[in-house]
């Protein structure tokens, strides 16, 4: 069965520091992978997605993610965090079935220290 | 930029009451979804809807739940007799075409509180 694990419930970084959020997936074939961000009181906004090709994917707001098949990982990175990046981040895998639904991880809450 | 909208933003109801959560998907989208997020937990798939019928539903989506696209623009989720455990944030999503390469766009959610 498809599943997504985000091992870090909370992460705190200082503004200007680099960030890496971890995501591991379980899927039999080449996965479709996504990162969404949820700011307080907001819906889920797509940051980036991976389907095939270059394993380093660029997204919005300066985020990038790297797909590593050998590690079943799709970690999200940002070289320099801004206070406005404080939010909850969700990794998801797309299900290749009739619905193309998304299966989400439990999320990582990012706190940014001034 | 087009967006998915949801109303109300917050709904409070008594246990056993019926609620209808409303969504207006992006206008040229064809695939529609409801997800929910119980406080502190992950976002879970409830149901997908295409061509005026349910294409898939999860175990959560029991007989108390129903979905409808009554007028070609709205997409509603009805909970017939709410339970305390239905308290959650409910997200509507839509996509334009078939396939995972097409982005699912999410609405801002409706927070349902069942007392």
gemmi code that builds the backbone of each chain (N, CA, C; Angstrom):
import gemmi

chains = {
    "A": [
        ("UNK", (0.848, -1.195, 0.000), (0.000, 0.000, 0.000), (0.884, 1.246, 0.000)),
        ("UNK", (0.365, 2.285, -0.628), (1.124, 3.537, -0.676), (1.051, 4.245, 0.664)),
        ("UNK", (2.154, 4.822, 1.066), (2.161, 5.599, 2.305), (3.277, 6.624, 2.259)),
        ("UNK", (3.144, 7.623, 3.110), (4.127, 8.692, 3.200), (4.449, 8.917, 4.671)),
        ("UNK", (5.715, 9.046, 4.968), (6.156, 9.284, 6.337), (6.937, 10.591, 6.401)),
        ("UNK", (6.540, 11.448, 7.302), (7.303, 12.654, 7.599), (7.758, 12.515, 9.051)),
        ("UNK", (9.010, 12.187, 9.265), (9.446, 11.813, 10.606), (9.503, 12.965, 11.605)),
        ("UNK", (9.564, 14.179, 11.124), (9.681, 15.328, 12.020), (8.335, 16.005, 12.177)),
        ("UNK", (7.829, 16.044, 13.423), (6.540, 16.703, 13.669), (6.728, 18.217, 13.684)),
        ("UNK", (7.789, 18.656, 14.362), (8.112, 20.080, 14.444), (9.579, 20.275, 14.076)),
        ("UNK", (9.837, 21.394, 13.423), (11.224, 21.810, 13.197), (11.293, 23.308, 13.449)),
        ("UNK", (12.317, 23.728, 14.164), (12.534, 25.152, 14.411), (13.878, 25.544, 13.812)),
        ("UNK", (13.880, 26.580, 13.010), (15.117, 27.099, 12.430), (15.165, 28.606, 12.628)),
        ("UNK", (16.341, 29.147, 12.589), (16.506, 30.599, 12.672), (16.324, 31.209, 11.290)),
        ("UNK", (15.796, 32.410, 11.263), (15.634, 33.096, 9.983), (16.994, 33.237, 9.310)),
        ("UNK", (17.033, 32.925, 8.031), (18.282, 32.973, 7.281), (19.020, 31.650, 7.232)),
        ("UNK", (18.644, 30.722, 8.098), (19.296, 29.418, 8.099), (18.712, 28.546, 7.003)),
        ("UNK", (19.423, 27.471, 6.692), (18.922, 26.533, 5.691), (17.930, 25.573, 6.323)),
        ("UNK", (17.138, 24.945, 5.457), (16.047, 24.079, 5.915), (16.033, 22.802, 5.100)),
        ("UNK", (15.805, 21.691, 5.764), (15.517, 20.452, 5.066), (14.406, 19.723, 5.804)),
        ("UNK", (13.326, 19.444, 5.111), (12.208, 18.677, 5.671), (12.214, 17.301, 5.017)),
        ("UNK", (12.116, 16.282, 5.847), (12.244, 14.923, 5.354), (10.905, 14.304, 4.965)),
        ("UNK", (10.958, 13.493, 3.927), (9.775, 12.767, 3.472), (10.232, 11.427, 2.914)),
        ("UNK", (9.636, 10.363, 3.387), (9.884, 9.030, 2.841), (8.562, 8.444, 2.367)),
        ("UNK", (8.618, 7.747, 1.269), (7.393, 7.200, 0.702), (7.526, 5.697, 0.521)),
        ("UNK", (6.390, 5.064, 0.422), (6.337, 3.648, 0.095), (5.422, 3.486, -1.103)),
        ("UNK", (6.024, 2.995, -2.192), (5.241, 2.873, -3.425), (5.946, 1.906, -4.343)),
        ("UNK", (5.195, 1.086, -5.046), (5.789, 0.035, -5.849), (6.462, 0.507, -7.117)),
        ("UNK", (5.898, 1.500, -7.744), (6.430, 1.955, -9.033), (7.014, 3.347, -8.855)),
        ("UNK", (7.368, 3.971, -9.940), (7.860, 5.350, -9.851), (6.747, 6.237, -9.333)),
        ("UNK", (6.995, 6.906, -8.240), (5.900, 7.668, -7.620), (5.730, 9.052, -8.233)),
        ("UNK", (4.551, 9.569, -8.091), (4.296, 10.987, -8.325), (4.318, 11.630, -6.944)),
        ("UNK", (5.192, 12.592, -6.732), (5.416, 13.154, -5.395), (5.142, 14.646, -5.372)),
        ("UNK", (4.632, 15.111, -4.265), (4.219, 16.500, -4.130), (4.621, 17.024, -2.753)),
        ("UNK", (4.867, 18.328, -2.698), (4.952, 19.046, -1.437), (3.924, 20.178, -1.467)),
        ("UNK", (3.106, 20.219, -0.408), (2.140, 21.285, -0.218), (2.481, 22.024, 1.069)),
        ("UNK", (2.104, 23.318, 1.111), (2.278, 24.111, 2.313), (0.914, 24.635, 2.756)),
        ("UNK", (0.731, 24.641, 4.065), (-0.521, 25.147, 4.645), (-0.180, 26.224, 5.663)),
        ("UNK", (-0.454, 27.469, 5.311), (-0.270, 28.567, 6.258), (-1.495, 28.649, 7.147)),
        ("UNK", (-1.364, 29.235, 8.335), (-2.495, 29.297, 9.275), (-3.734, 29.886, 8.620)),
        ("UNK", (-4.839, 29.176, 8.744), (-6.101, 29.648, 8.191), (-6.219, 29.557, 6.685)),
        ("UNK", (-5.230, 28.973, 6.054), (-5.228, 28.877, 4.587), (-5.405, 27.435, 4.136)),
        ("UNK", (-5.662, 27.285, 2.855), (-5.728, 25.949, 2.276), (-4.345, 25.431, 1.953)),
        ("UNK", (-4.312, 24.370, 1.206), (-3.060, 23.732, 0.823), (-2.593, 24.300, -0.513)),
        ("UNK", (-1.369, 24.791, -0.505), (-0.799, 25.363, -1.727), (0.322, 24.462, -2.220)),
        ("UNK", (0.316, 24.158, -3.500), (1.348, 23.312, -4.075), (2.669, 24.070, -4.164)),
        ("UNK", (3.724, 23.473, -3.592), (5.063, 24.052, -3.688), (5.808, 23.512, -4.907)),
        ("UNK", (5.741, 22.190, -5.087), (6.424, 21.569, -6.213), (5.945, 20.130, -6.366)),
        ("UNK", (6.304, 19.549, -7.506), (5.903, 18.177, -7.775), (6.966, 17.489, -8.625)),
        ("UNK", (7.021, 16.168, -8.498), (7.963, 15.364, -9.269), (7.219, 14.216, -9.941)),
        ("UNK", (7.481, 14.069, -11.242), (6.917, 12.929, -11.965), (8.005, 12.070, -12.588)),
        ("UNK", (8.949, 12.716, -13.214), (10.010, 11.975, -13.897), (11.093, 12.971, -14.277)),
        ("UNK", (12.176, 12.448, -14.820), (13.219, 13.331, -15.308), (14.175, 13.763, -14.213)),
        ("UNK", (14.593, 14.997, -14.300), (15.566, 15.536, -13.354), (15.086, 15.303, -11.918)),
        ("UNK", (15.936, 14.725, -11.111), (15.524, 14.374, -9.745), (15.535, 15.570, -8.804)),
        ("UNK", (16.082, 16.680, -9.220), (16.057, 17.908, -8.420), (14.995, 18.812, -9.023)),
        ("UNK", (13.987, 19.095, -8.216), (12.828, 19.829, -8.701), (12.779, 21.201, -8.031)),
        ("UNK", (12.571, 22.208, -8.833), (12.443, 23.565, -8.296), (10.975, 23.909, -8.128)),
        ("UNK", (10.661, 24.625, -7.056), (9.296, 25.017, -6.821), (9.166, 26.507, -6.593)),
        ("UNK", (8.018, 26.876, -6.041), (7.784, 28.291, -5.756), (8.437, 28.674, -4.428)),
        ("UNK", (8.551, 29.952, -4.199), (9.050, 30.523, -2.940), (10.476, 30.076, -2.622)),
        ("UNK", (11.249, 29.700, -3.617), (12.642, 29.332, -3.398), (12.877, 27.926, -2.886)),
        ("UNK", (11.839, 27.104, -2.882), (11.974, 25.727, -2.414), (12.425, 24.798, -3.535)),
        ("UNK", (13.103, 23.740, -3.151), (13.463, 22.671, -4.066), (13.345, 21.343, -3.342)),
        ("UNK", (13.250, 20.283, -4.101), (13.184, 18.945, -3.500), (13.964, 17.991, -4.380)),
        ("UNK", (14.526, 16.987, -3.750), (15.308, 16.005, -4.480), (14.722, 14.626, -4.302)),
        ("UNK", (14.448, 13.969, -5.404), (13.948, 12.604, -5.402), (15.126, 11.646, -5.392)),
        ("UNK", (15.159, 10.774, -4.393), (16.205, 9.760, -4.309), (15.530, 8.399, -4.233)),
        ("UNK", (15.550, 7.708, -5.353), (14.864, 6.418, -5.426), (15.485, 5.405, -4.466)),
        ("UNK", (16.806, 5.413, -4.354), (17.486, 4.418, -3.518), (17.107, 4.566, -2.045)),
        ("UNK", (16.731, 5.777, -1.660), (16.367, 6.028, -0.259), (14.856, 6.205, -0.081)),
        ("UNK", (14.110, 6.085, -1.161), (12.656, 6.316, -1.112), (12.358, 7.646, -0.425)),
        ("UNK", (13.088, 8.664, -0.827), (12.927, 9.949, -0.149), (12.650, 11.068, -1.148)),
        ("UNK", (12.049, 12.108, -0.640), (11.740, 13.305, -1.440), (11.797, 14.473, -0.470)),
        ("UNK", (13.002, 14.852, -0.086), (13.192, 15.878, 0.937), (13.084, 17.275, 0.358)),
        ("UNK", (12.485, 18.140, 1.124), (12.279, 19.532, 0.720), (13.375, 20.397, 1.325)),
        ("UNK", (13.908, 21.320, 0.535), (15.004, 22.156, 1.026), (14.773, 23.614, 0.648)),
        ("UNK", (15.385, 24.463, 1.463), (15.434, 25.887, 1.137), (16.725, 26.431, 1.724)),
        ("UNK", (17.514, 27.158, 0.946), (18.826, 27.598, 1.428), (18.762, 28.650, 2.522)),
        ("UNK", (17.720, 29.483, 2.518), (17.653, 30.566, 3.503), (16.178, 30.808, 3.835)),
        ("UNK", (15.821, 30.502, 5.057), (14.414, 30.565, 5.470), (14.023, 31.984, 5.861)),
        ("UNK", (12.813, 32.365, 5.486), (12.247, 33.656, 5.850), (11.163, 33.442, 6.898)),
        ("UNK", (10.887, 34.469, 7.702), (9.869, 34.303, 8.743), (8.520, 33.885, 8.155)),
        ("UNK", (8.249, 34.326, 6.923), (6.959, 34.006, 6.307), (6.848, 32.540, 5.892)),
        ("UNK", (7.945, 31.797, 6.000), (7.890, 30.368, 5.672), (7.300, 29.534, 6.809)),
        ("UNK", (7.090, 30.147, 7.957), (6.492, 29.399, 9.067), (5.113, 28.914, 8.661)),
        ("UNK", (4.935, 27.595, 8.703), (3.708, 26.980, 8.196), (3.796, 25.485, 8.446)),
        ("UNK", (2.792, 24.763, 7.978), (2.849, 23.301, 8.011), (3.077, 22.803, 6.592)),
        ("UNK", (3.959, 21.831, 6.489), (4.369, 21.319, 5.183), (3.977, 19.845, 5.083)),
        ("UNK", (3.323, 19.538, 3.969), (2.848, 18.180, 3.751), (3.472, 17.596, 2.497)),
        ("UNK", (3.998, 16.402, 2.637), (4.461, 15.616, 1.510), (3.326, 14.664, 1.110)),
        ("UNK", (3.188, 14.413, -0.172), (2.111, 13.534, -0.627), (2.571, 12.716, -1.821)),
        ("UNK", (1.979, 11.549, -1.958), (2.205, 10.705, -3.124), (0.877, 10.556, -3.855)),
        ("UNK", (0.939, 10.556, -5.165), (-0.266, 10.416, -5.951), (-0.576, 8.957, -6.211)),
        ("UNK", (-1.845, 8.611, -6.056), (-2.266, 7.220, -6.260), (-2.629, 7.007, -7.720)),
        ("UNK", (-2.030, 5.993, -8.309), (-2.323, 5.678, -9.710), (-3.528, 4.753, -9.766)),
        ("UNK", (-4.678, 5.339, -9.437), (-5.890, 4.544, -9.535), (-6.941, 5.416, -10.215)),
        ("UNK", (-8.173, 5.011, -10.110), (-9.210, 5.702, -10.867), (-9.431, 7.136, -10.405)),
        ("UNK", (-9.016, 7.413, -9.174), (-9.312, 8.734, -8.632), (-8.138, 9.698, -8.685)),
        ("UNK", (-6.912, 9.167, -8.818), (-5.711, 10.003, -8.748), (-5.684, 10.826, -7.462)),
        ("UNK", (-6.152, 10.210, -6.384), (-6.164, 10.922, -5.116), (-4.739, 11.104, -4.598)),
        ("UNK", (-4.596, 12.001, -3.615), (-3.319, 12.212, -2.964), (-3.325, 11.543, -1.593)),
        ("UNK", (-2.200, 10.926, -1.263), (-2.015, 10.316, 0.051), (-0.966, 11.155, 0.768)),
        ("UNK", (-1.367, 11.732, 1.886), (-0.520, 12.695, 2.571), (0.236, 12.077, 3.732)),
        ("UNK", (1.394, 12.682, 4.012), (2.072, 12.425, 5.265), (1.418, 13.229, 6.374)),
        ("UNK", (1.913, 13.049, 7.574), (1.281, 13.687, 8.732), (1.708, 15.143, 8.914)),
        ("UNK", (2.627, 15.610, 8.106), (2.973, 17.026, 8.134), (4.124, 17.344, 9.068)),
        ("UNK", (4.829, 18.418, 8.750), (5.886, 18.968, 9.609), (5.595, 20.435, 9.819)),
        ("UNK", (5.503, 20.822, 11.077), (5.266, 22.233, 11.385), (6.604, 22.943, 11.505)),
        ("UNK", (6.796, 23.972, 10.703), (8.031, 24.750, 10.705), (7.840, 26.018, 11.506)),
        ("UNK", (8.691, 26.205, 12.502), (8.731, 27.438, 13.271), (10.010, 28.165, 12.908)),
        ("UNK", (9.932, 29.485, 12.764), (11.094, 30.279, 12.377), (11.416, 31.253, 13.497)),
        ("UNK", (12.627, 31.155, 14.036), (13.096, 32.064, 15.087), (13.614, 33.353, 14.451)),
        ("UNK", (13.288, 34.513, 15.038), (13.780, 35.778, 14.471), (15.308, 35.856, 14.515)),
    ],
    "B": [
        ("UNK", (-5.648, 34.740, -10.471), (-5.544, 33.297, -10.701), (-6.803, 32.619, -10.149)),
        ("UNK", (-7.379, 31.692, -10.916), (-8.582, 31.011, -10.430), (-8.284, 30.240, -9.150)),
        ("UNK", (-9.309, 30.139, -8.312), (-9.111, 29.411, -7.072), (-10.373, 28.663, -6.687)),
        ("UNK", (-10.182, 27.669, -5.829), (-11.285, 26.919, -5.269), (-11.781, 27.672, -4.039)),
        ("UNK", (-13.077, 27.859, -3.947), (-13.634, 28.539, -2.784), (-14.541, 27.582, -2.004)),
        ("UNK", (-14.625, 27.834, -0.700), (-15.444, 26.987, 0.170), (-16.227, 27.858, 1.141)),
        ("UNK", (-17.463, 27.454, 1.391), (-18.287, 28.122, 2.387), (-19.043, 27.080, 3.209)),
        ("UNK", (-19.291, 27.385, 4.491), (-18.725, 28.501, 5.245), (-17.279, 28.208, 5.630)),
        ("UNK", (-16.615, 29.166, 6.204), (-15.260, 28.913, 6.673), (-15.287, 28.137, 7.989)),
        ("UNK", (-16.339, 28.358, 8.761), (-16.475, 27.644, 10.037), (-17.949, 27.317, 10.252)),
        ("UNK", (-18.213, 26.061, 10.592), (-19.576, 25.611, 10.844), (-19.607, 24.909, 12.199)),
        ("UNK", (-20.521, 25.386, 13.044), (-20.719, 24.734, 14.333), (-22.099, 24.103, 14.322)),
        ("UNK", (-22.196, 22.848, 14.746), (-23.470, 22.152, 14.711), (-23.596, 21.235, 15.915)),
        ("UNK", (-24.824, 20.857, 16.185), (-25.085, 19.911, 17.263), (-25.016, 18.489, 16.717)),
        ("UNK", (-24.566, 17.576, 17.539), (-24.515, 16.170, 17.158), (-25.882, 15.702, 16.670)),
        ("UNK", (-25.890, 14.961, 15.579), (-27.134, 14.457, 15.023), (-27.742, 15.347, 13.956)),
        ("UNK", (-27.240, 16.566, 13.837), (-27.762, 17.477, 12.824), (-27.110, 17.206, 11.476)),
        ("UNK", (-27.802, 17.632, 10.432), (-27.257, 17.545, 9.071), (-26.485, 18.810, 8.744)),
        ("UNK", (-25.356, 18.641, 8.050), (-24.615, 19.806, 7.557), (-24.306, 19.626, 6.087)),
        ("UNK", (-24.241, 20.747, 5.404), (-23.834, 20.755, 3.999), (-22.671, 21.716, 3.857)),
        ("UNK", (-21.575, 21.193, 3.385), (-20.391, 22.009, 3.120), (-20.330, 22.273, 1.618)),
        ("UNK", (-20.066, 23.527, 1.291), (-20.127, 23.910, -0.119), (-18.765, 24.288, -0.673)),
        ("UNK", (-18.607, 23.981, -1.936), (-17.347, 24.240, -2.631), (-17.685, 24.715, -4.040)),
        ("UNK", (-16.911, 25.687, -4.511), (-16.987, 26.062, -5.915), (-15.625, 25.767, -6.526)),
        ("UNK", (-15.517, 24.680, -7.277), (-14.234, 24.338, -7.908), (-13.885, 25.344, -9.014)),
        ("UNK", (-12.686, 25.256, -9.503), (-12.254, 26.080, -10.625), (-13.090, 25.703, -11.842)),
        ("UNK", (-13.475, 26.701, -12.619), (-14.588, 26.534, -13.561), (-14.365, 25.478, -14.638)),
        ("UNK", (-13.193, 25.279, -15.158), (-13.008, 24.301, -16.230), (-12.472, 22.967, -15.722)),
        ("UNK", (-12.559, 22.764, -14.425), (-12.075, 21.510, -13.848), (-13.151, 20.441, -13.917)),
        ("UNK", (-12.688, 19.196, -13.986), (-13.612, 18.086, -14.190), (-13.589, 17.053, -13.058)),
        ("UNK", (-12.544, 17.071, -12.252), (-12.389, 16.084, -11.185), (-12.445, 16.811, -9.850)),
        ("UNK", (-13.213, 16.258, -8.942), (-13.458, 16.950, -7.679), (-13.230, 15.987, -6.521)),
        ("UNK", (-12.783, 16.560, -5.399), (-12.404, 15.755, -4.241), (-12.834, 16.432, -2.949)),
        ("UNK", (-13.057, 15.603, -1.957), (-13.134, 16.066, -0.578), (-12.097, 15.297, 0.233)),
        ("UNK", (-11.395, 16.061, 1.062), (-10.454, 15.517, 2.026), (-10.832, 16.088, 3.385)),
        ("UNK", (-10.363, 15.426, 4.430), (-10.560, 16.022, 5.751), (-9.279, 15.882, 6.572)),
        ("UNK", (-9.191, 16.785, 7.555), (-8.028, 16.786, 8.446), (-8.524, 16.978, 9.868)),
        ("UNK", (-8.522, 15.917, 10.625), (-8.824, 16.027, 12.050), (-7.657, 16.743, 12.711)),
        ("UNK", (-7.962, 17.583, 13.684), (-6.949, 18.421, 14.320), (-5.737, 17.603, 14.749)),
        ("UNK", (-4.582, 18.028, 14.271), (-3.339, 17.362, 14.654), (-3.019, 16.113, 13.872)),
        ("UNK", (-3.877, 15.768, 12.908), (-3.644, 14.548, 12.140), (-3.418, 14.876, 10.670)),
        ("UNK", (-3.184, 13.829, 9.897), (-2.886, 14.047, 8.489), (-4.140, 14.318, 7.681)),
        ("UNK", (-3.945, 14.879, 6.514), (-5.040, 15.091, 5.571), (-5.413, 13.736, 4.968)),
        ("UNK", (-6.725, 13.411, 5.017), (-7.187, 12.097, 4.552), (-8.161, 12.263, 3.393)),
        ("UNK", (-8.041, 11.406, 2.415), (-8.957, 11.379, 1.286), (-10.326, 10.855, 1.727)),
        ("UNK", (-11.372, 11.532, 1.281), (-12.732, 11.053, 1.537), (-13.365, 10.469, 0.277)),
        ("UNK", (-13.389, 11.286, -0.788), (-14.154, 10.885, -1.965), (-13.658, 11.645, -3.183)),
        ("UNK", (-13.774, 10.999, -4.339), (-13.511, 11.673, -5.602), (-14.750, 11.568, -6.476)),
        ("UNK", (-14.905, 12.547, -7.360), (-16.155, 12.682, -8.118), (-15.801, 13.118, -9.515)),
        ("UNK", (-16.348, 12.391, -10.500), (-16.085, 12.722, -11.894), (-17.283, 12.326, -12.725)),
        ("UNK", (-17.633, 13.160, -13.678), (-18.731, 12.853, -14.591), (-20.022, 12.543, -13.834)),
        ("UNK", (-20.252, 13.331, -12.798), (-21.476, 13.251, -12.000), (-21.650, 11.955, -11.214)),
        ("UNK", (-20.539, 11.315, -10.943), (-20.643, 10.155, -10.067), (-19.363, 9.981, -9.253)),
        ("UNK", (-19.496, 9.261, -8.163), (-18.339, 8.980, -7.318), (-17.424, 8.001, -8.037)),
        ("UNK", (-16.130, 8.350, -8.129), (-15.177, 7.439, -8.747), (-14.453, 6.599, -7.704)),
        ("UNK", (-14.302, 7.130, -6.516), (-13.713, 6.355, -5.428), (-14.108, 6.981, -4.101)),
        ("UNK", (-14.267, 6.168, -3.095), (-14.511, 6.683, -1.752), (-13.703, 5.875, -0.750)),
        ("UNK", (-13.361, 6.522, 0.345), (-12.575, 5.856, 1.370), (-13.505, 5.171, 2.373)),
        ("UNK", (-12.880, 4.456, 3.296), (-13.668, 3.774, 4.347), (-14.390, 4.777, 5.234)),
        ("UNK", (-13.835, 5.976, 5.330), (-14.445, 7.010, 6.165), (-15.798, 7.423, 5.587)),
        ("UNK", (-15.898, 7.400, 4.293), (-17.075, 7.906, 3.571), (-18.176, 6.863, 3.635)),
        ("UNK", (-18.864, 6.821, 4.774), (-19.919, 5.821, 4.935), (-21.271, 6.397, 4.509)),
        ("UNK", (-22.336, 5.710, 4.866), (-23.672, 6.095, 4.392), (-24.134, 7.452, 4.926)),
        ("UNK", (-23.442, 7.971, 5.914), (-23.808, 9.287, 6.445), (-23.336, 10.420, 5.542)),
        ("UNK", (-22.435, 10.109, 4.638), (-21.864, 11.115, 3.749), (-22.464, 10.995, 2.344)),
        ("UNK", (-22.607, 12.126, 1.689), (-22.979, 12.123, 0.280), (-22.393, 13.352, -0.384)),
        ("UNK", (-22.211, 13.263, -1.683), (-21.712, 14.401, -2.447), (-22.630, 14.638, -3.630)),
        ("UNK", (-22.597, 15.878, -4.076), (-23.489, 16.261, -5.167), (-22.895, 17.445, -5.902)),
        ("UNK", (-23.170, 17.474, -7.189), (-22.828, 18.649, -7.988), (-24.134, 19.125, -8.588)),
        ("UNK", (-24.875, 19.917, -7.834), (-26.273, 20.171, -8.189), (-26.492, 21.056, -9.411)),
        ("UNK", (-25.544, 21.942, -9.693), (-25.842, 22.942, -10.712), (-24.688, 23.227, -11.649)),
        ("UNK", (-23.723, 22.376, -11.723), (-22.611, 22.572, -12.637), (-21.528, 23.489, -12.134)),
        ("UNK", (-21.746, 24.139, -10.988), (-20.675, 24.971, -10.445), (-20.352, 24.593, -9.003)),
        ("UNK", (-21.374, 24.293, -8.197), (-21.130, 23.927, -6.809), (-20.860, 22.438, -6.669)),
        ("UNK", (-20.109, 22.115, -5.641), (-19.831, 20.717, -5.292), (-20.002, 20.620, -3.790)),
        ("UNK", (-20.967, 19.823, -3.344), (-21.303, 19.822, -1.929), (-21.004, 18.489, -1.263)),
        ("UNK", (-20.697, 18.578, 0.024), (-20.540, 17.403, 0.880), (-21.606, 17.507, 1.966)),
        ("UNK", (-22.431, 16.482, 2.067), (-23.468, 16.458, 3.081), (-23.150, 15.377, 4.095)),
        ("UNK", (-23.261, 15.741, 5.347), (-23.170, 14.750, 6.425), (-24.551, 14.703, 7.050)),
        ("UNK", (-25.176, 13.548, 6.975), (-26.606, 13.430, 7.314), (-26.870, 13.594, 8.799)),
        ("UNK", (-26.107, 12.950, 9.617), (-26.291, 12.988, 11.063), (-24.909, 13.052, 11.695)),
        ("UNK", (-24.507, 14.262, 12.035), (-23.109, 14.461, 12.452), (-22.819, 13.789, 13.790)),
        ("UNK", (-21.572, 13.338, 13.891), (-21.060, 12.761, 15.129), (-19.914, 13.624, 15.635)),
        ("UNK", (-19.588, 13.476, 16.896), (-18.495, 14.253, 17.468), (-17.208, 14.067, 16.664)),
        ("UNK", (-16.980, 12.832, 16.226), (-15.739, 12.528, 15.513), (-15.708, 13.078, 14.086)),
        ("UNK", (-16.794, 13.709, 13.639), (-16.775, 14.379, 12.334), (-16.138, 15.767, 12.422)),
        ("UNK", (-15.855, 16.218, 13.627), (-15.196, 17.512, 13.792), (-13.834, 17.467, 13.111)),
        ("UNK", (-13.643, 18.359, 12.159), (-12.415, 18.341, 11.364), (-12.436, 19.540, 10.432)),
        ("UNK", (-11.309, 19.733, 9.743), (-11.251, 20.678, 8.637), (-11.521, 19.884, 7.374)),
        ("UNK", (-12.448, 20.353, 6.569), (-12.795, 19.669, 5.334), (-12.309, 20.510, 4.143)),
        ("UNK", (-11.517, 19.879, 3.293), (-10.962, 20.549, 2.129), (-11.599, 20.007, 0.853)),
        ("UNK", (-11.952, 20.907, -0.008), (-12.382, 20.566, -1.351), (-11.190, 20.767, -2.291)),
        ("UNK", (-11.093, 19.957, -3.316), (-10.030, 20.109, -4.298), (-10.586, 19.807, -5.682)),
        ("UNK", (-9.926, 20.360, -6.690), (-10.336, 20.054, -8.052), (-9.118, 20.006, -8.965)),
        ("UNK", (-9.275, 19.304, -10.064), (-8.229, 19.227, -11.084), (-8.907, 19.286, -12.435)),
        ("UNK", (-8.112, 19.671, -13.427), (-8.731, 19.898, -14.738), (-8.906, 18.620, -15.534)),
        ("UNK", (-7.872, 17.777, -15.481), (-7.923, 16.628, -16.380), (-7.388, 15.400, -15.699)),
        ("UNK", (-7.484, 14.297, -16.394), (-7.085, 13.006, -15.877), (-5.569, 12.942, -15.715)),
        ("UNK", (-5.143, 12.198, -14.720), (-3.717, 11.953, -14.575), (-3.113, 12.715, -13.418)),
        ("UNK", (-2.079, 12.130, -12.850), (-1.447, 12.719, -11.678), (-0.597, 13.926, -12.022)),
        ("UNK", (-0.229, 14.079, -13.299), (0.606, 15.222, -13.646), (-0.154, 16.531, -13.522)),
        ("UNK", (-1.469, 16.451, -13.515), (-2.266, 17.659, -13.396), (-2.434, 18.018, -11.921)),
        ("UNK", (-2.245, 19.276, -11.603), (-2.238, 19.707, -10.206), (-3.633, 19.686, -9.602)),
        ("UNK", (-3.716, 19.223, -8.356), (-4.939, 19.360, -7.583), (-4.880, 20.673, -6.830)),
        ("UNK", (-5.897, 21.494, -7.000), (-5.977, 22.777, -6.318), (-6.949, 22.649, -5.153)),
        ("UNK", (-6.500, 23.127, -3.997), (-7.284, 23.000, -2.783), (-7.933, 24.322, -2.398)),
        ("UNK", (-9.117, 24.209, -1.819), (-9.761, 25.362, -1.225), (-9.219, 25.627, 0.176)),
        ("UNK", (-9.682, 26.721, 0.809), (-9.165, 27.110, 2.125), (-9.708, 26.257, 3.265)),
        ("UNK", (-10.739, 25.459, 2.986), (-11.263, 24.554, 4.010), (-12.449, 25.120, 4.763)),
        ("UNK", (-13.246, 24.206, 5.283), (-14.319, 24.529, 6.223), (-14.037, 23.797, 7.518)),
        ("UNK", (-13.955, 24.566, 8.601), (-13.755, 23.919, 9.895), (-15.113, 23.558, 10.460)),
        ("UNK", (-15.366, 22.275, 10.630), (-16.618, 21.777, 11.192), (-16.399, 21.400, 12.641)),
        ("UNK", (-17.220, 21.985, 13.502), (-17.179, 21.658, 14.931), (-18.519, 21.059, 15.314)),
        ("UNK", (-18.494, 19.835, 15.806), (-19.705, 19.144, 16.232), (-19.733, 19.103, 17.760)),
        ("UNK", (-20.786, 19.671, 18.335), (-20.894, 19.751, 19.803), (-21.825, 18.677, 20.354)),
    ],
}
model = gemmi.Model(1)
for chain_id, residues in chains.items():
    chain = gemmi.Chain(chain_id)
    for i, (resn, *xyz) in enumerate(residues, 1):
        res = gemmi.Residue()
        res.name, res.seqid = resn, gemmi.SeqId(i, " ")
        for name, pos in zip(("N", "CA", "C"), xyz):
            atom = gemmi.Atom()
            atom.name, atom.element = name, gemmi.Element(name[0])
            atom.pos, atom.b_iso = gemmi.Position(*pos), 0.0
            res.add_atom(atom)
        chain.add_residue(res)
    model.add_chain(chain)
structure = gemmi.Structure()
structure.add_model(model)
structure.setup_entities()
